[in-house]
Amino acid sequence: MALNIKKAKRINELPPYLFAEIDRRKRAALTRGVDLIDLGVGDPDIPTPSKIVEKLMEVASKPINHRYPNSAGLLEFRQTVADWYQRRFGVKLDPINEVVSLIGSKEGIANMAVAFVDPGELVLVASPCYPVYHIGTLFNGGRNYFLPLKKENHFLPDLDAIPVEVARQAKMLWINYPNNPTAAVAEEDFFIRVVDFAHRHNIIVCHDAAYTEMGFDGYRPMSLLQVEGAREVGIEFHSLSKTFNMTGWRIGMAVGNKELVSGLAQVKSNVDSGIFQAVQEAGIEALRLGDEVVEPSRKVYQERRDILVSGLRATGFECEKPRATFYVWVFVPKGLTSAELTTKLLDEAGVVTTPGNGFGEAGEGYVRFTLCVDKERLREVTDRIRQVRL
Ligand SMILES: Cc1ncc(COP(=O)(O)O)c(C=O)c1O
């Protein structure tokens, strides 16, 4: 007899998956043979720089790399992360106590709640956002309090609008700049306000900095840790995924407050065995190469951004020109919802985008386009969108 299998409550209580309908339509269109242009996923189409791939090939055969890695990461990898932070942000880190490697930043983001959120505890999460922040809370029995990101506030959370009672109860705050999905950026004054808010209310600040290297027109986004007092309250999640076109390699890091780093490392040592050491060695190579291999990608994305933004504007869409990330956050014309526009773009133009409300209620009214296809295809997007009846 078949087992009566019941999934855990944490699975059954997951919020509805808002991309299910778009996924279904996408599959149906592919089955009909439609030539889809997929601007839905934030996954670089540009290959990992060859010097990094060559490094992996060179070190993959070393028997020492075939054994269990240490879950915190090779000391040499953590030292290289510290050197990179020093070079890039002028932030000094102790590689032993203030750096931990991650199997991609997603893993660390999800495990952060395991380490620090007890059932019933409150977590402040921006909305719209990368969903792992609030799913992490839910998986661990915590409660989320959403901070809407509004255009009039440049898509930064309004900390003054948080009721005192909520701030008093809150354990943790998630922020992410440059931001997915809005492509907004934050300046020093915002990070200073965040750090001050965290000190006043005894709140852990988790900053997801996955996109700091994807800045355009010479703009170099900052690290939370550059702000005075940030190290007492904050941890920053970073990743080689977007910076070096290494999403498939699964390598990232969390840095900052040593209690926060050690809590996360403690969870990890119980649930994973770290990153394949050869990948860590290739990661060391990537961080050492730095801008030499990042700058060509920035140029590509910047050119694509200019093509897509001017094309969208020419067809009557409203959007900001992003200063960073490979996303364009497009305003939905009056009379349509995010889901309706996404459906129209897919059905009438064969262009896949993501409805803003898929990233949280406050994302309604927007659609996210990515820049992860080549410029010829992006030009085609404009031509195709012109045909859509809005
Ligand atoms: C804001 C943000 N943070 C984190 C991640 C996860 O990146 P990874 O796990 O590849 O480091 C993503 C991926 O899309 C993201 O958009």
The ligand as a Gaussian input file, in Angstrom:
#p B3LYP/6-31G(d) Opt

LIG

0 1
 C       19.883000      39.447000      -5.058000
 C       20.437000      38.085000      -5.215000
 N       21.092000      37.535000      -4.197000
 C       21.602000      36.309000      -4.270000
 C       21.473000      35.548000      -5.418000
 C       22.037000      34.155000      -5.417000
 O       23.221000      34.077000      -6.078000
 P       24.216000      32.848000      -5.906000
 O       23.571000      31.846000      -5.002000
 O       24.428000      32.321000      -7.262000
 O       25.437000      33.425000      -5.266000
 C       20.796000      36.072000      -6.510000
 C       20.606000      35.263000      -7.719000
 O       19.849000      35.558000      -8.595000
 C       20.269000      37.371000      -6.400000
 O       19.606000      37.932000      -7.412000

